[in-house]
Amino acid sequence: MAEQDVEKDADDGGRGAALLRAMRAAVGAAYVRSDAATLNRYARSTASRSTLALAVVSPGSRADVIALVALARTHHTAVYPVSTGKNWGYGDACAVTDGQVVLDLSRMNRIILVDPELAYAVIEPGVTQQQLADYLHARGIALQIDCTGAGPDTSFIGNILERGFGHSPYGNRLQYIAGMQVVLASGEVLDTGFGHYPNARTTHLFPYGVGPFLDGLFSQSNFGVVTQLGIWLMPKAECVNHFLCMVPAHADIGPVVDALRPLRLDGTLRSIVHIGNDLRVISGGITFPRDQAAGQAALPEDLRLQLRARAGAGAWTVSGALYGSKLQVAAARAALRRALRPTKARSTFLTPQTLSRGALLGRLLGIVGLGAPLRAKVGLGEALFAINRGEPNGRFLAGAYWRRRGGLPAGFPQQANPAVDNCGLLWVSPILPMRGADVLALHALAAPIFANYGFDLFVTFSMINERALGGVLTVAYDKEDPAETERAKGCYRALFDAVMTAGYIPYRVGIQSMAGLDPHGDVFWRVVSRIKAALDPDGIIAPGRYEPARAGARVCQFPQQGRGPAPRA
């Protein structure tokens, strides 16, 4: 249907016509879209479980958000806020249910202030990693952002409210914010911390304020629309070294985790340390080699070993960064070497100088033999080094394209968008104790499920704090293959159920699993429901989001295909 036809249908009395007319009057017709092309674009999802919005509205200010929420309440229609809509693997820009009005906050992209002395910024939801990094660089401000691997165009606030994590010492991002501004369903504006006191001097410096600490209520919830917050920035370190530890065999990763845990606990390792299996490294430069896989849906073991060798990877790769003065970094390097000496890990420390020498040597060695794995290591090191210095890049989105028939898009990673590029990607993200035994136990739980459904198991474990690991288990699949898509959904369902049953509860979930968060009807979610009823009695803001009772009765809202797994391809 042509855009003008869709608009005409709405104005002629279609569902929500009066609401859309009122919203156009409030924020401008150009910022209220209900044409088929726009709705289909926002319905694109890596999860093959999309929902269709009633409209997409792009407010430009807090005042616009207040007006839109009031109109939604008057017209009894839900609004679903997204910051930039790049929540890949967890729902992208889709609401939990059809018919909600997506509030795309990406126009609200002001960097309101940066304080170079006290090292913080105040930003709106549309501010991206690249935008804030460029702002600091252009003004010569000696501060850096914390980066995630989700790409330069992703929102800070969107990721923070999902409790996402990055790479630097400030990588546990929710811990490094202070002072939220939230539009409630009533139209009231809540300033958290000290922000509600006129002329408060420390709103963005001391997060707790006085009285109940409310900020956490607005992460992973649907209690309000966050329109502004303060984010702490990290002073640039005198010295940054990156380290890579190659672990040759799968079972060897357990002792490595146990050796690194004391260094995380005592502060020697300040950054978030990432532990990825070989497929995380292999997929950094190629997509699934169908022409070499002999018709199999997952990599044959001999081919996997060949690709591992070509990428210069072990069964596992551990990576992180050391920050501080030259003496502090030297001491940390020595401590890391001592800790890993009893293990099978082989460590390499990267500096700009070693990367430059490695790149030169890789070119001299040519495109075959030792040159290829060396260049692969240098490429990985350069990308990791950039991220750990606050320079976002999209290289680590490559894994999302693993099963995409078209391979990596031209110009990748610039403007990479797995949802628009029709990638199949489902994430299950359990939290587990920082123990080698738990890493091996969770892997042993997941591996037969992936094998049963015929998928490669991509897994990363990240030391997101001093005592816990955040796992990301990836089901990468071909969305152009209906049978493979159904197998991916089955694999996801089985994996989600398995980690929940085993007590490795995910720290965040996709929209298809919101209903599965409360299988026992416990007190926690009843309290959440009472808070929702108090703050948003009409259920206007994002109904179903982290609200199991409204999300539906089934654990996973994918269509069930029977009790057993689909046959392997």
C-alpha positions in Angstrom: 0.0 0.0 0.0 1.3 3.4 -0.9 2.3 5.8 1.9 -0.4 8.3 1.1 -3.1 5.5 1.0 -2.1 4.4 4.5 -2.3 7.9 5.8 -5.6 8.5 4.1 -7.0 5.3 5.7 -6.0 6.5 9.2 -7.5 10.0 8.6 -10.7 8.5 7.3 -11.5 6.8 10.6 -9.1 3.9 10.7 -7.9 2.5 14.1 -6.2 5.3 16.0 -7.0 8.0 13.5 -8.0 10.6 16.1 -4.9 9.9 18.1 -2.6 10.2 15.1 -4.2 13.5 14.1 -3.7 14.8 17.7 -0.1 13.6 17.7 0.6 15.4 14.4 -0.8 18.6 15.8 1.4 18.2 18.9 4.8 17.4 17.3 4.4 18.1 13.6 3.1 15.9 10.8 6.6 15.0 9.6 7.3 13.2 12.9 4.3 11.0 13.0 4.5 8.1 10.5 2.0 5.4 9.9 2.9 4.5 6.3 3.6 0.9 5.4 7.3 1.4 4.6 8.0 2.9 8.0 6.0 0.4 10.0 7.7 -2.5 8.2 11.1 -1.0 8.8 10.5 -0.8 12.5 9.0 -4.3 12.5 12.3 -5.8 11.2 13.9 -7.9 13.9 16.7 -10.3 14.1 14.5 -12.5 16.2 11.9 -13.5 13.6 9.3 -12.5 16.1 8.4 -9.0 15.1 5.4 -6.8 16.0 3.7 -4.1 14.0 3.3 -0.7 15.5 0.2 1.5 15.0 2.6 4.4 14.2 6.1 5.7 14.8 6.4 9.1 16.5 9.6 11.0 16.9 9.5 13.6 19.7 12.1 16.3 19.7 12.0 17.3 23.4 10.8 16.4 26.8 7.8 18.7 26.3 6.9 16.6 23.2 7.2 13.4 25.3 4.9 14.8 27.9 2.3 15.8 25.3 2.5 12.4 23.6 2.1 10.5 26.8 -0.9 12.6 27.7 -2.5 12.0 24.3 -1.9 8.2 24.6 -3.6 8.2 28.0 -6.6 10.1 26.6 -6.9 7.8 23.7 -6.2 4.6 25.6 -3.4 3.6 23.4 0.0 2.3 24.5 3.3 4.0 23.6 6.6 2.1 23.5 9.8 4.1 23.9 13.0 3.2 22.1 16.2 5.2 22.1 17.6 4.4 18.7 15.9 1.0 18.2 19.1 -1.0 17.9 18.4 -3.5 20.7 19.6 -6.3 18.4 19.0 -9.9 19.5 16.5 -8.8 22.2 13.7 -7.3 20.1 15.3 -4.5 18.1 12.7 -1.6 17.8 9.7 -3.9 18.3 7.2 -3.5 21.1 6.1 -6.6 23.0 2.7 -6.6 21.3 1.2 -5.2 18.1 -0.6 -1.9 17.9 1.6 0.2 20.2 2.9 3.6 19.1 6.6 3.4 19.0 8.2 6.5 20.5 11.5 6.8 18.7 13.6 9.1 20.9 16.5 9.4 18.4 15.7 13.0 17.6 16.4 13.8 21.3 20.1 13.7 20.8 21.5 16.7 22.7 24.7 16.5 24.6 23.5 19.0 27.2 26.8 19.5 29.0 30.2 17.9 29.5 32.1 18.8 32.7 35.8 18.1 31.9 36.9 18.7 35.5 34.5 16.3 37.2 34.3 14.0 34.2 30.7 13.6 33.4 28.2 14.4 30.7 24.4 15.0 30.6 22.8 13.4 27.6 19.4 12.6 26.0 18.3 9.2 24.7 19.3 9.7 21.1 23.0 10.4 21.9 25.1 7.6 20.4 28.5 6.2 21.2 30.0 7.8 18.1 28.4 11.1 18.8 29.8 11.5 22.3 33.2 10.1 21.4 33.4 12.6 18.5 32.3 15.5 20.8 35.1 14.8 23.3 37.7 14.4 20.5 36.7 17.6 18.7 37.0 19.6 21.8 40.3 18.1 23.0 38.7 16.9 26.2 40.9 14.3 27.9 38.0 12.0 28.8 36.8 8.8 27.1 33.5 6.9 26.9 32.9 3.3 27.7 32.2 1.4 24.5 30.1 -1.7 23.8 30.6 -3.9 20.7 27.1 -3.1 19.5 28.3 -0.5 17.0 28.9 3.3 16.9 25.2 4.2 16.2 23.8 2.7 19.4 22.4 4.7 22.2 24.0 5.1 25.7 20.7 5.5 27.5 19.0 2.6 25.7 21.9 0.2 26.6 22.2 1.5 30.2 18.5 1.0 30.8 18.9 -2.6 29.7 21.9 -2.9 32.0 24.2 -3.5 29.1 28.0 -3.6 29.7 31.0 -2.5 27.8 34.8 -3.0 28.0 36.5 -0.3 30.1 36.7 0.0 33.9 33.4 1.9 33.6 32.0 -1.0 31.7 29.3 -2.0 34.2 27.5 1.0 32.9 24.5 1.3 35.2 26.9 1.9 38.1 28.3 5.0 36.4 25.3 7.2 36.0 23.7 9.8 38.3 20.6 11.9 38.0 17.8 10.7 35.8 14.9 12.7 34.4 11.8 10.6 33.8 8.4 11.5 32.2 5.8 9.5 34.1 2.5 8.3 32.7 0.7 11.1 34.6 2.7 13.7 32.7 4.8 14.5 35.8 8.5 14.8 35.4 10.6 12.9 38.0 14.1 14.0 38.8 16.0 11.4 40.7 18.8 11.7 43.2 19.3 15.3 44.3 17.8 16.5 41.0 14.4 17.4 42.4 16.0 20.1 44.7 16.3 23.5 43.0 19.9 24.5 42.4 21.3 21.1 43.7 25.0 21.1 43.0 25.7 17.3 42.9 22.8 15.8 41.0 25.1 14.1 38.5 27.9 13.4 41.0 26.2 11.4 43.8 23.6 9.0 42.5 21.7 8.2 45.6 20.4 11.6 46.7 18.5 11.4 50.0 15.5 9.1 50.6 14.6 6.0 48.6 17.0 5.3 45.7 14.6 5.2 42.7 16.9 5.1 39.6 16.9 1.3 39.4 13.1 1.3 39.0 13.5 2.8 35.5 16.0 0.2 34.2 14.4 -2.9 32.7 10.9 -1.6 33.4 8.0 0.2 31.9 7.4 2.7 34.6 8.3 5.9 32.7 10.2 7.4 29.8 13.8 8.4 30.6 14.5 11.7 28.7 17.9 12.6 30.3 20.6 11.3 32.6 24.1 12.0 33.7 26.8 9.6 32.6 30.3 9.5 34.1 33.3 9.6 31.8 36.7 8.1 32.3 39.9 10.1 32.4 42.2 9.0 29.6 45.0 6.8 31.1 48.6 7.6 30.6 49.1 4.0 29.5 46.8 1.4 28.0 47.9 -2.1 27.2 45.5 -4.7 25.8 46.1 -8.4 26.5 45.0 -11.5 24.6 45.2 -15.0 26.1 44.9 -17.9 23.8 43.6 -21.0 25.5 44.3 -24.1 23.3 41.7 -26.7 24.5 38.2 -26.3 25.7 38.7 -27.8 29.2 41.6 -25.5 29.8 39.3 -22.4 30.2 38.2 -23.5 33.7 41.6 -23.0 35.4 42.1 -19.7 33.5 38.9 -18.3 34.9 39.9 -19.3 38.4 43.3 -17.8 38.0 41.9 -14.4 36.8 39.2 -14.1 39.5 41.6 -12.9 42.3 43.0 -10.2 39.9 39.4 -9.0 39.3 38.6 -9.1 43.0 41.7 -7.2 44.1 41.4 -4.5 41.4 44.5 -5.6 39.3 42.0 -6.2 36.4 39.8 -3.1 36.3 38.4 -3.5 32.9 35.7 -6.0 31.9 37.4 -9.1 30.7 35.8 -11.0 27.8 36.2 -14.7 27.3 35.0 -15.9 23.8 35.1 -19.3 22.2 36.8 -19.8 18.8 33.7 -19.0 16.8 33.6 -15.5 18.2 37.0 -15.0 16.6 36.4 -16.9 13.4 33.2 -15.0 12.7 35.0 -11.7 13.0 36.1 -11.8 9.3 34.0 -14.4 7.5 30.5 -15.7 7.3 29.5 -19.4 7.3 31.4 -21.1 4.5 28.6 -23.1 2.9 30.8 -24.1 0.0 33.1 -26.0 2.4 30.6 -27.3 4.9 29.5 -30.3 2.9 25.8 -29.4 3.3 25.9 -29.3 7.1 24.2 -26.5 9.0 27.0 -26.3 11.6 30.7 -26.3 11.0 32.2 -29.8 10.6 34.9 -30.2 13.3 37.8 -30.5 10.9 36.8 -27.3 9.0 36.3 -25.5 12.4 39.9 -26.5 13.4 41.2 -25.2 10.0 39.4 -21.9 10.4 40.6 -21.6 14.0 44.2 -22.0 12.9 43.7 -19.5 10.0 42.4 -17.0 12.5 45.2 -17.6 14.9 42.7 -18.5 17.7 42.6 -21.1 20.4 39.5 -22.9 21.7 39.0 -19.8 23.8 40.4 -16.2 23.7 40.5 -14.0 26.8 40.8 -10.3 26.2 40.9 -7.2 28.4 42.8 -4.0 29.0 45.2 -2.6 31.6 44.9 1.0 32.5 47.0 3.4 34.5 50.5 4.9 34.7 53.3 3.0 33.0 54.4 1.6 36.3 50.9 0.5 37.2 50.4 -1.2 33.8 53.8 -2.9 34.2 52.9 -4.2 37.6 49.5 -5.5 36.3 51.3 -7.2 33.4 53.6 -9.0 35.8 50.7 -10.0 38.1 48.8 -11.4 35.1 51.7 -13.4 33.9 52.2 -14.9 37.4 48.6 -15.8 37.7 48.4 -17.5 34.3 51.7 -19.3 34.6 50.2 -22.6 36.0 47.5 -22.6 33.2 47.6 -23.4 29.5 46.9 -19.9 28.5 49.4 -18.1 26.2 49.4 -14.3 26.7 50.2 -11.5 24.4 50.3 -7.8 25.4 49.4 -5.3 22.8 50.4 -1.7 22.5 50.1 0.7 19.5 53.8 0.0 18.8 53.4 -3.8 18.8 50.3 -3.6 16.6 52.2 -1.5 14.1 55.1 -3.9 14.0 52.7 -6.9 13.7 50.9 -5.2 10.8 54.2 -4.6 9.0 55.3 -8.2 9.6 52.0 -9.6 8.5 52.3 -7.7 5.2 55.9 -9.0 4.7 54.9 -12.6 5.3 52.3 -12.4 2.6 48.7 -13.6 2.3 49.4 -17.3 3.1 51.4 -19.2 5.7 52.1 -17.3 8.8 51.0 -14.0 7.4 47.2 -14.7 7.5 46.9 -15.6 11.2 49.2 -12.8 12.2 47.1 -10.3 10.2 43.9 -11.7 11.7 45.4 -11.2 15.2 46.5 -7.7 14.4 43.0 -6.8 13.1 41.4 -8.2 16.2 43.9 -6.3 18.4 43.3 -3.0 16.6 39.6 -3.2 17.0 39.8 -4.2 20.7 42.4 -1.5 21.4 40.2 1.1 19.8 37.2 0.1 21.9 39.2 0.1 25.1 40.3 3.6 24.3 36.8 4.9 23.8 36.7 4.7 20.0 33.6 2.7 19.0 33.5 0.5 15.9 31.2 -2.1 14.5 33.6 -4.9 13.9 32.1 -7.1 16.6 28.7 -7.1 14.9 30.2 -9.5 12.3 29.0 -12.5 14.3 25.4 -11.4 13.7 26.0 -12.0 10.0 27.3 -15.6 10.3 24.4 -17.3 8.6 23.4 -14.4 6.3 23.4 -15.7 2.8 24.6 -12.4 1.4 27.6 -12.4 3.7 28.9 -9.2 5.2 27.4 -6.1 3.5 29.5 -3.8 1.4 31.4 -1.3 3.5 31.0 -3.3 6.7 31.1 -2.3 9.5 30.0 1.2 8.5 26.3 1.7 9.1 25.9 -2.0 10.0 22.3 -2.9 11.0 21.7 -6.6 11.5 17.9 -6.1 11.6 17.7 -4.1 8.3 20.3 -6.5 6.8 17.9 -9.5 7.6 20.3 -11.3 10.0 19.0 -14.0 12.2 20.2 -13.6 15.8 18.8 -14.7 19.1 20.6 -14.1 22.4 20.3 -15.9 25.7 22.3 -14.0 28.4 22.7 -15.9 31.7 24.6 -14.7 34.7 26.8 -17.2 36.4 29.3 -17.3 39.3 32.9 -16.4 38.4 34.1 -19.9 38.7 35.7 -22.1 36.1 33.4 -25.0 37.0 30.3 -22.9 36.3 31.7 -21.9 32.9 32.3 -25.5 31.9 28.9 -26.6 33.4 26.9 -23.9 31.5 28.8 -24.8 28.3 28.0 -28.5 28.8 24.4 -27.6 29.3 24.2 -25.5 26.1 26.4 -27.6 23.7 24.1 -30.6 23.3 21.1 -28.3 22.7 22.9 -26.5 19.9 24.1 -29.8 18.4 20.6 -31.2 18.6 19.2 -28.4 16.6 22.2 -28.2 14.2 23.6 -24.8 15.2 27.1 -23.4 15.9 27.4 -22.4 19.6 28.8 -18.9 19.8 29.5 -18.0 23.5 31.1 -15.2 25.4 31.6 -14.9 29.1 32.4 -11.4 30.5 33.6 -10.5 33.9 31.1 -7.8 34.4 31.9 -7.3 38.0 34.3 -8.8 40.5 32.2 -11.9 41.3 29.9 -12.7 38.3 30.2 -13.6 34.6 27.7 -12.4 32.1 27.2 -15.0 29.4 25.9 -14.3 25.9 24.9 -17.5 24.0 24.1 -16.8 20.4 21.8 -18.6 18.0 22.8 -17.3 14.6 20.5 -18.5 11.8 19.5 -18.0 8.2 16.3 -16.0 8.2 15.8 -16.8 4.5 15.4 -20.5 5.3 11.9 -21.1 6.9 13.0 -24.5 8.2 16.2 -23.2 9.8 14.2 -20.3 11.3 11.9 -22.8 13.0 14.9 -24.8 14.3 16.4 -21.6 15.7 13.2 -20.8 17.6 13.2 -24.3 19.0 16.9 -24.0 20.0 16.2 -20.7 21.7 13.2 -22.1 23.6 15.1 -25.1 24.8 18.1 -23.0 25.8 16.1 -20.4 27.6 14.2 -23.2 29.6 17.5 -25.0 30.4 19.3 -22.0 31.8 16.3 -20.9 33.8 15.9 -24.4 35.3 19.6 -24.7 36.1 19.5 -21.4 38.0 21.6 -19.4 35.5 19.0 -16.7 35.1 19.4 -14.3 32.2 20.2 -10.7 33.1 18.1 -9.4 30.2 15.7 -11.0 27.8 14.1 -10.4 24.4 10.5 -9.4 23.9 9.6 -13.0 23.1 10.6 -14.1 26.6 9.0 -11.5 28.9 6.2 -13.8 29.8 8.7 -16.5 30.9 10.3 -14.4 33.7 7.7 -15.4 36.3 7.0 -19.1 36.0 6.1 -19.5 39.7 4.1 -16.3 40.3 6.5 -15.0 42.9 6.4 -12.0 45.2 9.0 -10.0 43.3 6.8 -9.7 40.2 3.7 -9.1 42.2 5.5 -6.1 43.8 6.5 -4.9 40.3 2.9 -5.1 39.2 1.8 -3.0 42.2 4.4 -0.3 41.4 3.3 -0.3 37.7 -0.3 0.1 38.8 0.6 3.0 41.1 2.7 4.8 38.5 0.8 3.9 35.3 -2.7 2.6 36.2 -3.9 2.7 32.6 -0.9 0.7 31.4 0.0 3.3 28.8 3.8 2.9 28.8 5.2 -0.2 27.1 2.7 -2.8 28.4 4.3 -6.2 28.7 7.9 -5.0 28.9 9.4 -6.7 31.9 5.9 -7.3 32.9 5.3 -11.1 32.7 1.6 -11.1 33.5 0.8 -8.8 30.6 3.3 -10.3 28.2 1.3 -13.5 27.9 0.9 -16.9 29.4 3.5 -18.8 27.4 7.1 -18.9 28.4 8.2 -18.0 24.9 5.8 -16.4 22.4 7.2 -18.2 19.4 4.7 -20.6 17.9 5.2 -24.0 19.3 6.1 -26.7 16.9 5.7 -29.7 19.1 7.5 -31.1 22.1 10.6 -32.5 20.5 13.3 -30.6 18.5 13.0 -30.2 14.8 15.2 -32.6 12.9 18.7 -31.5 12.1 19.5 -30.2 8.6 
